[in-house]
Amino acid sequence: MLTVGDTLPSFNLKAVPAGQPQNPSEAFVEINDKSYEGKWLVLFAWPKDFTFVCPTEIAAFSQMNEEFADRDAQILGLSTDSEFVHLAWKRDHEDLRDLKFPMLSDLKRELSQSLGILDKNEGVDLRATFIVDPDGIIRHVAVNDLSVGRNPQETLRILDALQTDELCPCNWQQGEEVLKVA
């Protein structure tokens, strides 16, 4: 698995864009590792569409999208489902209909394999979260078991801490004092 200090691999994936497409020509877009140049990326992966824990996380990240955007960060969701399955799930699940970020389709599992986040038994993405700086360097990695959802507020707290470029103590929150070396 890639870790802190590694470079985010190059990718070019089909995606369902943010919002609700109004016509078929807007239903899918291509997104690559250069699509959001100069921004922080919060890339989070989930195991499968049409499941139970996944939509709780996806909806929670969407609800916090503005807070991530205020920090010049772009959220990207990822699974090994096709773009067609993503679109059907968005249309079917009330909490996902107006997502504020794109859902990437890694059907060939190329990005997931490069990141090292495929579950060995199921062959689907683990619940992995990567925070990538504007230079494409991975600055944070977290992985949860397939059955346990993650906390987007903690992801935002970690992004805040990384963006200070300072020493941040345990439970540090944006606006609090950072540690100073004497």
C-alpha positions as a Markdown table, in Angstrom:
| # | Residue | x | y | z |
|---|---|---|---|---|
| 1 | Met | 0.0 | 0.0 | 0.0 |
| 2 | Leu | 1.2 | 3.5 | -0.8 |
| 3 | Thr | 1.9 | 5.6 | 2.2 |
| 4 | Val | 2.9 | 9.0 | 3.4 |
| 5 | Gly | 5.6 | 10.5 | 1.2 |
| 6 | Asp | 4.7 | 8.5 | -1.8 |
| 7 | Thr | 3.4 | 10.2 | -5.0 |
| 8 | Leu | -0.2 | 9.7 | -6.0 |
| 9 | Pro | -0.2 | 7.5 | -9.1 |
| 10 | Ser | -1.2 | 8.9 | -12.5 |
| 11 | Phe | -4.8 | 8.0 | -13.4 |
| 12 | Asn | -7.5 | 8.7 | -15.9 |
| 13 | Leu | -10.9 | 7.4 | -14.9 |
| 14 | Lys | -14.6 | 7.8 | -15.9 |
| 15 | Ala | -16.7 | 9.5 | -13.3 |
| 16 | Val | -20.2 | 10.6 | -12.4 |
| 17 | Pro | -19.8 | 14.4 | -11.8 |
| 18 | Ala | -21.0 | 16.3 | -8.8 |
| 19 | Gly | -24.7 | 17.3 | -8.8 |
| 20 | Gln | -27.5 | 15.6 | -10.8 |
| 21 | Pro | -26.9 | 15.4 | -14.5 |
| 22 | Gln | -29.8 | 16.9 | -16.5 |
| 23 | Asn | -29.2 | 15.0 | -19.7 |
| 24 | Pro | -27.2 | 11.9 | -20.8 |
| 25 | Ser | -24.3 | 13.9 | -22.3 |
| 26 | Glu | -23.6 | 15.3 | -18.8 |
| 27 | Ala | -23.8 | 11.9 | -17.0 |
| 28 | Phe | -20.1 | 11.1 | -17.3 |
| 29 | Val | -16.8 | 12.9 | -17.3 |
| 30 | Glu | -13.1 | 12.0 | -17.4 |
| 31 | Ile | -11.1 | 12.8 | -14.4 |
| 32 | Asn | -7.3 | 12.4 | -14.1 |
| 33 | Asp | -4.6 | 13.1 | -11.6 |
| 34 | Lys | -4.1 | 16.6 | -13.2 |
| 35 | Ser | -7.8 | 17.6 | -13.2 |
| 36 | Tyr | -7.5 | 19.6 | -9.9 |
| 37 | Glu | -3.9 | 20.8 | -10.2 |
| 38 | Gly | -2.8 | 23.1 | -7.4 |
| 39 | Lys | -5.5 | 21.7 | -5.0 |
| 40 | Trp | -5.3 | 19.3 | -2.1 |
| 41 | Leu | -7.1 | 16.1 | -2.8 |
| 42 | Val | -9.1 | 14.0 | -0.4 |
| 43 | Leu | -9.5 | 10.7 | -2.2 |
| 44 | Phe | -11.6 | 8.2 | -0.4 |
| 45 | Ala | -12.5 | 4.7 | -1.5 |
| 46 | Trp | -15.4 | 2.4 | -0.6 |
| 47 | Pro | -16.0 | -1.3 | -1.2 |
| 48 | Lys | -19.3 | -1.4 | -3.3 |
| 49 | Asp | -22.2 | 0.6 | -4.4 |
| 50 | Phe | -25.7 | -0.4 | -3.3 |
| 51 | Thr | -24.4 | -1.4 | 0.2 |
| 52 | Phe | -25.2 | -0.2 | 3.7 |
| 53 | Val | -22.2 | 1.5 | 5.3 |
| 54 | Cys | -20.9 | 3.2 | 2.2 |
| 55 | Pro | -23.8 | 5.7 | 1.6 |
| 56 | Thr | -23.5 | 6.9 | 5.2 |
| 57 | Glu | -19.8 | 7.9 | 4.6 |
| 58 | Ile | -20.4 | 9.3 | 1.1 |
| 59 | Ala | -23.3 | 11.5 | 2.2 |
| 60 | Ala | -21.3 | 12.7 | 5.2 |
| 61 | Phe | -18.4 | 13.7 | 3.0 |
| 62 | Ser | -20.8 | 15.5 | 0.7 |
| 63 | Gln | -22.4 | 17.4 | 3.5 |
| 64 | Met | -18.9 | 18.7 | 4.5 |
| 65 | Asn | -17.9 | 19.4 | 0.9 |
| 66 | Glu | -18.0 | 23.2 | 1.4 |
| 67 | Glu | -15.7 | 23.0 | 4.4 |
| 68 | Phe | -13.1 | 21.0 | 2.3 |
| 69 | Ala | -13.5 | 23.4 | -0.6 |
| 70 | Asp | -12.9 | 26.3 | 1.8 |
| 71 | Arg | -9.5 | 24.7 | 2.4 |
| 72 | Asp | -8.7 | 24.4 | -1.3 |
| 73 | Ala | -9.4 | 20.7 | -1.2 |
| 74 | Gln | -11.2 | 18.6 | -3.8 |
| 75 | Ile | -13.0 | 15.5 | -2.6 |
| 76 | Leu | -12.9 | 12.5 | -4.9 |
| 77 | Gly | -14.9 | 9.3 | -4.2 |
| 78 | Leu | -13.7 | 6.0 | -5.6 |
| 79 | Ser | -14.8 | 2.4 | -6.0 |
| 80 | Thr | -14.4 | -0.4 | -8.5 |
| 81 | Asp | -18.0 | -0.2 | -9.6 |
| 82 | Ser | -18.7 | 1.1 | -13.1 |
| 83 | Glu | -19.8 | 4.7 | -13.9 |
| 84 | Phe | -23.2 | 3.3 | -14.8 |
| 85 | Val | -23.6 | 1.6 | -11.4 |
| 86 | His | -22.5 | 4.9 | -9.7 |
| 87 | Leu | -25.1 | 6.8 | -11.7 |
| 88 | Ala | -27.9 | 4.3 | -11.0 |
| 89 | Trp | -27.0 | 4.4 | -7.3 |
| 90 | Lys | -27.0 | 8.2 | -7.2 |
| 91 | Arg | -30.5 | 8.2 | -8.8 |
| 92 | Asp | -31.8 | 5.4 | -6.5 |
| 93 | His | -30.5 | 6.5 | -3.1 |
| 94 | Glu | -32.0 | 9.7 | -1.7 |
| 95 | Asp | -28.9 | 10.7 | 0.2 |
| 96 | Leu | -26.7 | 10.5 | -2.9 |
| 97 | Arg | -28.8 | 12.3 | -5.5 |
| 98 | Asp | -27.0 | 15.6 | -5.2 |
| 99 | Leu | -23.5 | 14.7 | -4.3 |
| 100 | Lys | -21.1 | 17.6 | -4.2 |
| 101 | Phe | -18.1 | 15.6 | -5.5 |
| 102 | Pro | -17.4 | 13.2 | -8.4 |
| 103 | Met | -17.6 | 9.4 | -8.0 |
| 104 | Leu | -14.7 | 7.8 | -9.8 |
| 105 | Ser | -15.1 | 4.4 | -11.5 |
| 106 | Asp | -12.0 | 2.2 | -11.2 |
| 107 | Leu | -13.6 | -0.8 | -13.1 |
| 108 | Lys | -10.2 | -2.1 | -14.2 |
| 109 | Arg | -8.8 | -1.7 | -10.7 |
| 110 | Glu | -5.7 | 0.1 | -12.0 |
| 111 | Leu | -5.7 | 3.0 | -9.5 |
| 112 | Ser | -6.8 | 0.8 | -6.6 |
| 113 | Gln | -4.1 | -1.7 | -7.4 |
| 114 | Ser | -1.5 | 1.1 | -7.7 |
| 115 | Leu | -2.6 | 2.5 | -4.3 |
| 116 | Gly | -2.6 | -1.0 | -2.8 |
| 117 | Ile | -6.1 | -0.8 | -1.4 |
| 118 | Leu | -7.8 | -3.9 | -2.9 |
| 119 | Asp | -9.1 | -6.3 | -0.3 |
| 120 | Lys | -7.3 | -9.6 | -0.6 |
| 121 | Asn | -10.4 | -11.7 | -0.1 |
| 122 | Glu | -13.2 | -9.7 | -1.8 |
| 123 | Gly | -11.2 | -7.9 | -4.6 |
| 124 | Val | -12.9 | -4.6 | -3.8 |
| 125 | Asp | -11.6 | -1.4 | -2.4 |
| 126 | Leu | -10.9 | -1.2 | 1.3 |
| 127 | Arg | -12.3 | 1.9 | 3.1 |
| 128 | Ala | -9.1 | 3.9 | 2.4 |
| 129 | Thr | -8.6 | 7.7 | 2.7 |
| 130 | Phe | -5.7 | 9.6 | 1.2 |
| 131 | Ile | -5.0 | 13.3 | 1.7 |
| 132 | Val | -2.7 | 14.4 | -1.2 |
| 133 | Asp | -1.0 | 17.8 | -1.2 |
| 134 | Pro | -1.0 | 20.1 | -4.3 |
| 135 | Asp | 2.4 | 18.6 | -5.3 |
| 136 | Gly | 0.8 | 15.1 | -5.6 |
| 137 | Ile | 2.5 | 13.8 | -2.4 |
| 138 | Ile | 0.4 | 11.6 | -0.1 |
| 139 | Arg | 0.4 | 13.3 | 3.3 |
| 140 | His | -2.1 | 11.0 | 5.1 |
| 141 | Val | -3.4 | 7.5 | 4.7 |
| 142 | Ala | -6.1 | 5.8 | 6.8 |
| 143 | Val | -7.7 | 2.4 | 6.1 |
| 144 | Asn | -10.8 | 0.9 | 7.9 |
| 145 | Asp | -12.1 | -2.6 | 7.9 |
| 146 | Leu | -14.8 | -3.2 | 5.3 |
| 147 | Ser | -17.5 | -3.1 | 8.1 |
| 148 | Val | -16.5 | 0.2 | 9.8 |
| 149 | Gly | -17.2 | 3.6 | 8.4 |
| 150 | Arg | -14.8 | 6.5 | 8.7 |
| 151 | Asn | -15.2 | 10.0 | 10.2 |
| 152 | Pro | -15.1 | 12.8 | 7.6 |
| 153 | Gln | -14.7 | 15.3 | 10.4 |
| 154 | Glu | -11.5 | 13.7 | 11.5 |
| 155 | Thr | -10.3 | 13.8 | 7.8 |
| 156 | Leu | -11.0 | 17.5 | 7.8 |
| 157 | Arg | -9.1 | 18.0 | 11.1 |
| 158 | Ile | -6.1 | 16.2 | 9.7 |
| 159 | Leu | -6.2 | 18.3 | 6.5 |
| 160 | Asp | -6.3 | 21.4 | 8.7 |
| 161 | Ala | -3.3 | 20.2 | 10.7 |
| 162 | Leu | -1.3 | 19.3 | 7.5 |
| 163 | Gln | -2.1 | 22.8 | 6.0 |
| 164 | Thr | -0.5 | 24.5 | 9.1 |
| 165 | Asp | 2.8 | 23.0 | 8.2 |
| 166 | Glu | 3.4 | 23.1 | 12.0 |
| 167 | Leu | 3.6 | 20.6 | 14.9 |
| 168 | Cys | 0.0 | 19.9 | 15.9 |
| 169 | Pro | -0.7 | 18.0 | 19.2 |
| 170 | Cys | -3.2 | 15.2 | 19.7 |
| 171 | Asn | -6.8 | 16.4 | 19.2 |
| 172 | Trp | -5.7 | 19.7 | 17.8 |
| 173 | Gln | -8.4 | 21.7 | 16.1 |
| 174 | Gln | -8.2 | 24.6 | 13.6 |
| 175 | Gly | -7.6 | 27.9 | 15.4 |
| 176 | Glu | -5.8 | 26.3 | 18.4 |
| 177 | Glu | -2.2 | 26.9 | 19.2 |
| 178 | Val | 0.4 | 24.7 | 17.5 |
| 179 | Leu | 3.4 | 23.4 | 19.3 |
| 180 | Lys | 6.6 | 25.5 | 19.3 |
| 181 | Val | 10.0 | 24.0 | 19.7 |
| 182 | Ala | 11.9 | 25.8 | 22.4 |
